[in-house]
Amino acid sequence: MDCTAAPQVIEHSREQLSFTPFETRWVPQSARWVILGQNPRATGAIRVCQLSKGKAEKLAEVEKPKGFKCGTFGASSIEERHLATGDYVGNVQIWDLEDMKKPIWSVKGHDQIVNAIDGCGGLGVGNGAPELVTGSRDGTVRVWDVRQEDPVLSLEPVEGETPADCWTVAFGNSYNDSERCIAAGYDNGDIKLFDLRTMTLRWDTNVRNGICHLQFDRKDIRMNKLGVSTLESNMVVYDLRTYHPTEGYAGRKEKVTKSTLWGCHFLPQNREVFASCGGNGSITLFKYSYPQERVVKDKEGIDRGNAGTFEMLNQKELSTQPVISFDWHMNKTGLCVFACLDQTCRVAICTKLHLY
């Protein structure tokens, strides 16, 4: 493809950190972002930065007893903008960024590290009550309503078996007050899709590689696409509109880089454009194209999904170490913040995305 007309990925600012960052998130409706991580002595770090005259400016930094692994603003209102976090010993906490002395809500959510957290029902995205979902090394996936301390739902591994480490969780299908789904990805390659309205397992599959990250293209619409990134550089995008009784959902699998894919992140302004984060420090932009017919009939006349294709728009190597967390800005198309394992946090601008 001719890359001269393609979107360019331009590094805007780079900040060297004194701790290892594991999660970075834009504070909604602002030029600020928050970085979560772990200090060398295994304590937790929360840093709040903002863009000021093209440079990153540190506004606040606090140290907490345990390292942080993940965070989200997804269950908070736009007015409050409270940050939910998961840490290395299984605590799930909510923080007010204006006063981070102690959390405003805290539960011992899991027995081991909380690998992933996602929120829904806040920020004007998704219908229904604000909820959090967490996934842990102990193999459990739990859904939390922040107005109470017990989990709304706990999905436990089968007793007696070695539990699969849950690496990633995501909300989706929240298009009215009763519908909501969660997707969970595990280290053994399992993907499970749970329906929270009917309390059933809708679908499960295995992609033969550990699931590093998964995301619905939108949380607040009828399930459309699920982007999955795995170890050994595989990216799979499933079409979730048509379920086949034996074949499940149709998916398109592609090899992207020669390293682990740490994330697949759909652009908030255009759900057909997404970015992947590479273990080689690269960010790759893709464009998804639907087939002419999204639904085809099989031999028995049953509807079967037809997966679309995705093409690379551009790729830029920005670091020598993996990009482990990435977040698009909800208001500014193409503005993103990401954290790398070289102990940096960077802000980048992806140009020309409005053309796709």
C-alpha positions, 0 to 999 in steps of 0.5 A: 500500500502507498503509505504517503497518503496513509495516516502517520503516527507522530510522537508528540511527547515522551515522559521518562518514568521512575516506575514500570507503567502497566496502564495509561488512561485519558481522564475523560473530557480533558487533556490529562491522563493517568499512569498506573504501575509498580515501583522497583520496591513493589509499591504502587504508583499513580501519576496524573499528567497533562499536556501543556504547550506540547509537553507532558507536565506532572500534576500529581504522583502518589505511592500506594502499598501494592503495585497497580496492574489495570485501571478504567474510568468506564463505570464513572460519571463524567462529572466525577471521573473516578478511576477504578484500579486493580492491584497485585494482591487482588484489591479492586479500588476506586479513587478520586484523582483530586484526593488520592490519600485513600480510595473512596471504595475498596474491596478484596476482589480476588485472591491473586493479581487483578490482570484486567478491569473494564467499566460500563454504564458510565461516561454516557457510554452504554445503558444500565447501571454502572458496573466493573468487571475484573479478571484475575490470575485465580481464574475468576471473572467478577462483575461489581456494582460500585454501590455495594461491596459483594460481586454481582456475579462471580464466574469461577473455574471448575473445582479440581482443575488447574484454573486458566489465568484470565488475562483480559475482560471487556464489556459489550452489547449494552444497547439497552437497560437490560442487555449486557455481555462480558468477554473474557480471554485466558492464557490457554487461548480460550475466549468466553462470551457471557450474557449478563441478562440471561446469565448464560455462556453464549459462546466459547472458542479457543484460538490456540494462543494466550489472549493478551487483550480483547475489545468490542468495537463499541460497548453501547451498540448491539454486538458487532465486532470483537477484536482479539490480540494474542501471543505469537502476533495473531490478530483475530476480528470476529463478526458478532452479528450472526451466530451459527449453532455449530460454527459459532461466530465467524472470524478473520485471523491475520499475523501482524508483527513478529512479536506478541500483540498486546492490544487491539483498540478501536477508534472511538470516532470510527469503529472500522479503524483500530490500532494494535500494540506490538511487543516490538514497540510498534503501533499498527493502524488497521481498517476493517472492511465488511464483506458484500454479504455479512450473512450467508446460508449454509447447506441446511439453510441456517444463517452463518456469519461471513467475516470481513477483512482488515488491511494495514494502513501504517505501522510505526516503531516508536519504542524498543520495548513492548507497548503494553497499554494504549488509550484513544482520546474520546474527543480528539480523533487520533490523539492517543496515549500509551505506555511502554516497558522501557519505562516511558509514557508517550502521547502520539497523534495519528493523522488523517483518520477522518478520511477512513 
